[in-house]
Amino acid sequence: MGQHRYMLLSAFIVVTLAACAKEEPAAPDQTAGNTVAAPEDGAGVRTLAQRMARGGKLYAAHCAACHQASGQGLAGAFPPLAGSDYLEAGPAAVTDVILNGLKGPITVNGMVYNSVMPNMSYLGDGDVADVVTFVMNSWGNPGGEVSAGEVSAARSKAVP
């Protein structure tokens, strides 16, 4: 019975991710500080608050199905992002997981998770940067930002 539940949960996850995996247009490259060049509509630059708002929307579309809107995850299946000790490694580690995915056991807040997170390398550099910035600065996490340029550099090192 346990194997059957695991297979059903796995199928549900795949279907959910496929349904949520619609591509967002890539954001422009990061500029100095906590601002990003705005889209070509001439709106200027984006502040951290604007990046957080955009990152929250991207999180809802691409991450919340597994990690939940609250960032609490699902015990035993998907690790929490809220108050997660895994994020103490910093934004580069989160960027790496988004670009390359993750499989195999990991320990988050003392609990072992052994699920598969598919890579989300279909997201643009600006999208990944805003999602990581959102996650790092939400739910009591340690804070931090990543630029689209940093994502681009990490992507060039990503596992094929």
Residue, then its C-alpha position, 0 to 999 in steps of 0.5 A: m500500500g505504501q508503494h502505491r501511495y508513493m506512486l500516486l503522489s509521484a504522478f500527482i507531482v508530475v501532473t501538477l508541475a507540468a500544469c504549473a510550468k508555464e514559461e514567464p518572459a525573462a526579466p532584464d539583466q540586473t544592474a547595480g545594487n538592489t534594482v533591476a533594469a525595467p522592461e522595455d516599457g521605460a518604467g525605470v528600475r525595480t526596487l527590492a520591494q518590486r522584485m519581491a512582488r514579482g518573485g512572489k508571483l513567480y513563486a506562486a506559479h512555479c513553486a507553491a504547488c510543492h512548497q506551499a504558498s506558506g513556504q511550509g512544504l509538505a512533511g515527508a514529501f517536500p521540504p519547507l522553505a520557510g525558516s529553512d536551515y537549508l537556505e543558510a548556505g545562501p542564495a547561490a545554493v538556492t539558485d543551483v537547485i532551481l537551475n539543476g534540480l535536486k535528487g537524493p536525500i537532504t536534511v532540512n530542519g532536522m528532517v530527511y527528505n528524499s524527493v526529486m525536484p526537477n530543474m526549472s532551467y526554463l525560467g529566465d535569469g531574471d525570473v530565477a533571480d527574483v524567485v530566489t530573492f523572494v524566498m531568501n527574504s520571506w518567512g523569516n529566512p536569512g535574507g539575501e539577493v541574487s542578480a540575473g547576472e549571477v544566475s547567468a553565470a551559474r547557468s553557464k556552470a549548470v549540469p547539462 
